[in-house]
Amino acid sequence: MATGLISFRDYMAHKVKEYYAEGFREDFFTAPELDRSFGYAVAQEIYHLVKDYPKPLLLELGAGSGVLAFDILTFYRKNHPDFFQRLTYFIYEFSPYLREVQKGKLRAFEGKVFWCEELFPIDGVVFSNEFFDCLPVHVVKEGKELYLSEGKEEIWAEFCDTRIGDFLERMGYMGLKQTLEVCLDCLDFLEVLSQNLKRGYHLVIDYGYVSRELKRFPKGTLLGYRSHRVADPLEDTNRMDISAYVNFSALEYYGEQMGLKKVYMKSLRDFLVSSPVFMEELERLSLSEDGEDIERFSRLKTMLVSMGDRFKVLLQERL
């Protein structure tokens, strides 16, 4: 490999770490930030999974502004006080800036919420919303991988990791004539997670695809975000998040190899419409003439329509 080249995977890892360390989370909205009903739906699902655990542990991966954690804990304190007393809530977060933001948001739950930078043995639920899409990816096309020169010229050369070829073969992608992303970091993290999840579930919510949908993305799925706009991931700016659609088929396949059995995979729309607490609130808001309720109803429709098909929900159970 010629000197001065960096794999796109390493470039993305650097940019994402830089972005989140500086705390630039105002460049896009996530579902929890649209409305608390999302968090209540997640909370209700988790409750039904582990309500009988004596001391359930909930671990959220990458909690962003902390709003999802706030809504989940608020829901439990109001609706399931006994469960609230028994549970412990951990947040996996490497950004010092975001940890401080989360601590401020969750001040009302001091003593109930803790932070970690490494996974540990868990009986309960590990869950995330828009976590795996931020892990760095190798960009490949027809047996070559994308590298960048110091001047950000795109260079296609041999794979830097032999596991890329193995991944393509296992997933049946070897003959594809298109650009696609291979997230070995996703698989590495999933393996560490599976080793630490002693009993319980893994819940993933993210924008992504399954293998049969790959043809919809002939040029890959990389996205850059800045100031609420999609931007070129290779643009030279410190204020940009880079992400890629999550390969849910890969999470399912490799999860099975690691002892995580799929319970279900569904669209976010199907997940939300199957949630009693979400649908009750949707119906209430639809009948209200209050200005704030009308705004909230519009945001819930955004979740169902704009995000409903792009986002998927995967639930895995530790075997």
Order of alpha helices (4+ residues) and beta strands (2+ residues): beta-alpha-alpha-alpha-beta-alpha-alpha-beta-alpha-beta-beta-beta-beta-beta-alpha-beta-alpha-beta-beta-beta-beta-beta-alpha-beta-alpha-alpha-alpha-beta
